[in-house]
Amino acid sequence: MVFKTDSYQSVEYAFAKLYQHIQPCLETALVPVFESKGCVLREDIISNNNIPPYSSSHMDGFALKSDDTNHASESKPITLKISNCKSILGIPPSDVLKSGESYRIQTGGYLPNPADAVVPIENVRIVGSDSIEIYSPTKKGSFVYPAGSDIKEGEKVLSKGRVLRAQEMALLAFLNIGMVPIFRKPIIAIIPTGTELTDDVEENKKSKTQKIVNTNGPILSCIIEETGGLPLNFAVTPDKMDVLEKNIKMALIKSDIVITLGGSSVGEHDIVETTINSFGTPGVLVHGVKLDRGRVSGLGVINGKPIFILPGPIQGALNAFIVFVRPLVRKFSGLSQKSDVKIVATITENWQARKKFFNFTKILYVNVSRDEDRFLAKPIIGETQSMSLLIKSNGYVIIPERVTSINSGEKIGVNLLPGFSYIGDSWIC
């Protein structure tokens, strides 16, 4: 398939065309609470109890009624009997504290009714085995963590659409929610194509061949996993229509989105497009987009499911993933289609669009570093198949068609992609 310069479609047009033929279905599920990290909540969570459920003590000491200590002083200490009730962590006391009594309590222990204060053990004198002396008044609420002071019963604690982190997962467990209502993570099938590829990283050593190791599949698989999807990795598919057709058919059954890698190039018979179209209409909707790099990318639909034709060279494949696949993964996950986290950085060098593709959407990879209270972004330029370009990069800038240059010192919006954007060993934010 030969692409003419005027046959490329804009990224916006390609996306709009795709959406005319698909209806993203947000499937829901219930998952065990300790498996819910990274999932998107499908409904509001209302607390069904107070946290803490009962008033508890901040200190080891004695729970008491503050009014019983109103007249305590150094010269005239108040004597309170020690109740026979025992404090057991996690179990609310059933006995009622009487006037003139105190209740031995541990840190985190629940207060008996109607105790309203705690006096630390170091602030009392124990008399014999059954009494304490208190030398100053104890204020109501002293060293007490009141029931419902963290979360109150009936309070909305999490909203629909929230991405669950470890702390939200813990909160749900505190609320005794064993199964969490979430949007199911979308499954993205990855089909690497090309007779020249191998999944065996040591094949060239063993047989002295010149195969190319399939690295693009694992790269995208990791990023999909980091960004809320579930990758389904297929073995390398040779350039044979019957094998590719079989794998696409299986991918359509098992996944929500299908990605092919490679097999799409200018000036050659395109086995991927031919195979996709063999499934019937609409098939390939757009093939050839105004994206530098990644212009031989394609978008299609089979049986209502989106299929993306990604180029073989890694930079083009990742670019197409960023502008086409990533927003759809977010959509299928119950999130907005907006991009990932973005920071403002100062570009450190002049950048110029490639003359041949100046009016395309461009993706500029950058290396972001911190300089005191600001971020600096150094442009990283390299060929489309360059792995070292990605190694040196930790962010990217999506540059609109109309923008052809950026001057050193300008402020730019740098996108950060989970699993990609690190400074050293730390997440860039």
C-alpha positions in Angstrom: 0.0 0.0 0.0 1.5 3.3 -1.1 0.6 6.4 1.0 0.4 9.7 -0.7 1.1 12.8 1.3 -2.4 14.1 0.8 -4.0 10.8 1.7 -3.1 11.0 5.4 -6.0 11.8 7.8 -5.7 13.9 10.9 -5.6 12.2 14.3 -8.9 13.9 15.2 -10.6 12.7 12.0 -9.3 9.1 12.6 -10.6 9.1 16.2 -14.0 10.6 15.1 -14.3 7.9 12.4 -13.6 5.2 14.9 -16.2 6.4 17.3 -18.9 6.3 14.6 -18.6 2.5 14.6 -18.0 1.5 18.3 -20.0 1.8 21.5 -17.5 1.5 24.4 -19.3 -0.8 26.9 -18.3 -0.2 30.5 -18.6 -3.6 32.0 -18.8 -3.9 35.8 -17.6 -6.5 38.3 -17.2 -7.3 41.9 -13.7 -8.0 43.0 -12.2 -8.9 46.4 -11.2 -5.8 48.3 -7.5 -6.7 48.4 -7.5 -7.2 44.7 -9.1 -3.9 43.9 -6.0 -1.7 43.7 -5.8 0.2 40.4 -9.5 -0.5 39.6 -12.0 2.3 39.0 -14.9 2.5 41.4 -18.3 2.1 39.7 -20.5 3.7 42.4 -20.3 5.9 45.4 -19.3 4.3 48.7 -21.3 5.3 51.7 -19.9 4.4 55.2 -22.1 1.9 57.0 -20.5 2.6 60.3 -18.4 5.0 62.3 -14.6 4.9 62.2 -13.5 4.4 64.9 -16.7 2.6 65.8 -16.4 3.5 69.5 -14.5 6.2 71.4 -11.0 4.9 72.1 -8.0 5.9 74.1 -4.8 7.6 72.9 -2.8 6.4 75.9 -2.3 3.6 78.4 -4.0 4.8 81.5 -7.5 5.1 83.0 -10.8 6.0 81.5 -13.1 8.1 83.7 -15.9 10.6 83.9 -14.3 14.1 83.7 -16.8 15.5 86.2 -15.4 13.2 88.9 -12.1 15.1 88.7 -13.4 18.7 88.8 -12.1 19.3 92.3 -8.8 17.4 92.1 -5.6 19.3 93.2 -2.1 18.6 94.5 -3.2 19.2 98.1 -6.5 17.4 97.8 -6.3 14.6 95.2 -9.4 12.7 94.1 -9.5 9.0 94.7 -11.2 6.8 92.2 -11.8 3.1 92.5 -10.4 0.9 89.7 -13.3 -1.0 88.0 -13.1 -4.8 87.9 -13.9 -4.6 84.1 -11.1 -5.5 81.8 -10.1 -3.6 78.6 -9.7 -6.0 75.7 -8.6 -4.5 72.4 -11.2 -4.6 69.7 -14.0 -5.5 72.0 -16.3 -2.7 73.4 -16.9 -3.1 77.2 -20.4 -4.0 78.1 -20.3 -2.8 81.7 -21.3 0.8 82.6 -18.7 2.9 84.5 -20.1 4.1 87.8 -19.5 7.5 89.4 -16.3 7.4 91.4 -14.8 4.6 89.3 -12.0 4.5 86.8 -11.3 1.9 84.1 -7.9 0.6 83.3 -7.4 1.0 79.5 -4.8 0.4 76.8 -3.9 2.6 73.9 -6.6 1.9 71.3 -8.9 0.4 73.8 -12.6 1.4 73.7 -14.0 3.5 76.5 -16.9 2.2 78.6 -20.1 4.3 78.9 -20.3 7.0 80.1 -16.5 7.6 80.4 -15.5 10.8 78.4 -11.8 11.2 79.2 -8.6 9.3 79.8 -5.8 10.2 82.2 -2.4 8.8 81.3 -0.9 6.2 83.7 2.0 8.5 84.5 -0.3 11.2 85.7 -1.8 9.2 88.5 -0.7 7.4 91.7 -1.9 3.9 92.1 -3.0 3.2 95.7 -3.0 -0.4 96.7 -4.6 -2.7 94.2 -7.9 -1.1 93.6 -7.6 2.8 93.6 -5.9 5.7 91.9 -5.3 9.3 93.0 -5.6 12.1 90.5 -4.0 15.5 91.3 -5.6 17.8 88.7 -8.9 18.1 86.8 -9.1 16.1 83.6 -10.9 17.8 80.7 -13.7 16.2 78.9 -12.2 14.5 75.7 -8.7 14.4 77.0 -6.7 11.6 75.2 -9.8 10.3 73.6 -10.3 9.5 69.9 -14.1 10.0 69.6 -16.3 7.6 67.7 -16.8 8.7 64.1 -14.1 11.3 64.3 -12.4 9.9 61.2 -15.5 8.8 59.3 -19.1 9.1 60.2 -21.8 6.6 59.5 -23.8 7.7 56.4 -20.9 9.8 55.1 -19.9 9.5 51.4 -16.2 8.4 51.6 -15.4 7.5 47.9 -17.0 8.8 44.7 -17.8 6.8 41.5 -14.8 7.0 39.1 -12.2 7.0 41.8 -9.0 5.0 40.9 -8.4 2.9 44.0 -5.0 3.2 45.6 -3.6 1.1 48.5 -5.1 3.6 51.0 -8.6 3.4 49.4 -8.3 -0.4 49.4 -7.6 -0.2 53.2 -10.5 2.1 53.8 -12.9 -0.3 52.1 -11.6 -3.1 54.3 -12.1 -0.9 57.4 -15.7 -0.5 56.3 -16.0 -4.3 56.1 -16.6 -4.2 52.4 -15.3 -7.6 51.1 -16.3 -7.3 47.5 -15.8 -3.9 45.7 -18.0 -2.7 42.8 -15.6 -1.6 40.0 -15.5 -1.1 36.2 -13.8 -4.1 34.7 -10.3 -3.4 33.4 -10.3 -3.7 29.6 -8.4 -6.5 28.0 -6.0 -5.4 25.2 -4.7 -8.1 22.9 -1.3 -7.5 21.4 -0.4 -9.4 18.2 3.1 -8.8 17.0 3.4 -9.7 13.3 6.4 -10.4 11.1 8.3 -13.5 10.0 11.5 -11.6 10.9 10.5 -11.5 14.6 11.2 -14.0 17.4 10.0 -14.3 21.0 13.2 -16.1 22.0 15.7 -13.6 23.1 18.5 -16.1 22.7 17.5 -17.5 19.3 20.3 -15.7 17.4 22.9 -17.2 19.7 21.5 -20.7 19.4 21.1 -20.8 15.6 23.2 -17.9 14.3 20.1 -16.4 12.7 19.4 -12.7 12.3 15.9 -12.6 13.8 14.6 -9.4 15.5 13.5 -10.0 19.1 9.9 -8.9 19.8 10.5 -6.1 22.3 7.6 -3.8 21.3 5.0 -6.2 22.5 6.4 -6.5 26.0 7.0 -2.7 26.2 3.3 -2.0 25.3 2.2 -4.8 27.6 4.0 -3.2 30.6 2.5 0.3 29.9 -1.0 -1.2 29.4 -0.7 -2.8 32.8 0.6 0.4 34.4 -2.2 2.4 32.9 -5.2 0.4 33.9 -5.6 -2.3 31.3 -4.9 -6.0 31.2 -2.6 -7.1 28.3 -3.2 -10.3 26.4 0.1 -11.2 24.7 0.1 -13.3 21.5 3.2 -15.0 20.3 4.9 -13.6 17.1 2.6 -14.2 14.1 4.4 -14.9 10.8 3.4 -13.1 7.6 0.7 -15.6 6.7 -2.9 -14.5 6.3 -4.4 -17.7 7.7 -2.3 -17.6 10.9 -3.0 -13.8 11.4 -6.7 -14.3 10.7 -6.8 -17.1 13.3 -5.1 -15.0 16.0 -7.3 -11.9 15.3 -10.3 -14.1 15.6 -9.1 -15.4 19.0 -8.2 -11.9 20.1 -11.7 -10.6 19.3 -13.2 -13.4 21.5 -10.9 -12.8 24.4 -10.3 -9.0 24.5 -12.0 -5.6 24.2 -9.3 -3.9 22.1 -7.0 -5.5 19.6 -3.5 -4.2 18.6 -1.4 -5.5 15.8 2.3 -4.6 15.7 4.2 -4.4 12.4 3.1 -5.6 9.0 2.1 -2.1 7.9 4.5 -0.4 5.6 4.6 2.0 2.7 5.0 0.5 -0.8 4.4 -3.1 0.1 1.3 -5.4 0.2 -0.2 -4.9 3.6 -1.1 -8.2 5.0 -2.6 -6.8 8.2 -5.1 -4.5 6.4 -6.0 -7.2 4.0 -6.7 -9.7 6.8 -8.7 -7.2 8.8 -10.9 -6.4 5.8 -11.5 -10.1 5.2 -13.7 -10.1 8.4 -16.2 -7.8 6.6 -17.3 -4.3 7.0 -16.5 -1.8 8.2 -12.9 -3.2 8.5 -10.1 -0.7 8.3 -11.6 2.8 8.6 -8.4 4.9 8.3 -4.9 3.8 7.3 -2.3 6.5 7.2 -2.6 9.3 9.8 -1.0 12.7 10.2 1.2 11.6 13.1 5.0 12.0 13.1 6.2 9.4 13.8 3.6 6.7 13.2 2.0 7.9 10.0 1.4 4.3 8.7 -0.9 3.6 11.7 -4.4 2.4 11.1 -7.7 2.1 12.9 -10.5 -0.3 12.2 -13.5 -2.1 13.6 -14.4 -5.8 13.5 -17.7 -6.9 15.0 -18.0 -3.7 16.9 -14.5 -4.0 18.5 -11.7 -1.6 17.8 -8.5 -2.8 16.2 -5.4 -0.7 15.8 -2.7 -1.2 13.3 0.6 0.0 14.9 3.9 0.4 13.0 6.8 -1.9 13.7 9.4 0.7 14.7 9.1 1.3 18.4 8.7 5.1 18.3 5.9 5.0 15.8 4.2 2.2 17.7 4.4 4.0 21.0 3.2 7.3 19.4 0.2 5.6 17.9 -0.5 3.9 21.3 -0.4 7.2 23.1 -2.8 9.1 20.8 -5.2 6.3 19.9 -5.1 3.3 22.2 -4.4 5.0 25.6 -7.5 7.3 25.5 -9.6 4.3 24.6 -8.2 2.2 27.5 -9.2 5.1 29.8 -12.6 5.2 28.3 -13.2 1.5 28.7 -11.9 1.7 32.3 -14.5 4.2 33.3 -12.2 7.2 33.2 -12.2 10.4 31.1 -10.3 10.3 27.8 -8.0 13.1 29.0 -4.3 12.3 29.0 -2.3 11.3 32.0 -0.6 13.6 34.4 0.9 16.7 32.8 3.5 19.1 34.2 4.8 22.5 33.0 8.4 22.5 32.1 10.9 24.8 30.4 12.3 23.4 27.2 16.1 23.7 27.2 16.8 23.6 23.4 15.2 24.8 20.2 13.0 22.3 18.5 12.0 22.2 14.8 9.4 20.0 13.1 10.7 17.8 10.3 10.1 19.6 7.0 8.3 16.7 5.3 5.8 16.4 8.1 5.6 19.9 9.6 1.8 19.9 9.4 1.3 16.6 11.2 0.6 16.0 14.9 4.0 15.5 16.4 5.2 13.7 19.5 8.3 15.1 21.1 10.1 12.9 23.7 11.9 14.8 26.4 14.1 14.1 29.4 12.6 16.0 32.4 14.8 17.0 35.3 14.3 19.2 38.4 16.2 22.5 38.8 15.3 23.7 42.3 11.6 24.8 42.0 11.1 24.1 38.3 11.2 21.4 35.7 13.4 21.4 32.7 12.7 19.4 29.5 15.5 18.5 27.1 14.3 17.3 23.7 15.4 13.8 22.7 15.7 13.3 19.0 16.3 10.0 17.2 15.2 7.7 14.5 11.9 5.9 14.7 13.5 2.6 15.6 15.8 4.0 18.2 15.5 2.3 21.6 18.1 4.6 23.1 15.7 7.6 22.5 13.1 6.0 24.8 15.8 5.1 27.4 16.8 8.7 27.6 13.2 10.0 27.8 10.8 10.2 30.7 8.0 12.3 29.2 6.5 13.4 26.0 4.8 16.5 24.4 1.9 16.2 22.0 2.5 19.1 19.5 -0.5 20.2 17.3 -0.4 20.3 13.5 -0.2 24.1 13.4 2.9 24.3 15.7 6.2 23.8 13.8 8.8 25.1 16.3 9.5 25.7 20.0 12.1 28.1 21.2 14.5 27.4 24.1 13.1 28.8 27.3 9.5 28.4 26.4 7.0 26.7 28.8 5.6 23.4 27.5 3.1 20.9 28.9 4.9 17.5 29.4 2.7 14.4 29.6 3.7 11.8 32.1 2.9 8.1 31.4 2.8 5.6 34.2 5.5 3.0 33.8 7.5 5.4 31.5 8.0 8.6 33.4 10.6 8.3 36.1 13.5 10.4 37.2 16.2 7.9 38.4 14.2 5.4 40.4 11.4 7.8 41.4 8.0 8.5 39.8 8.5 11.9 38.3 5.7 13.6 40.3 
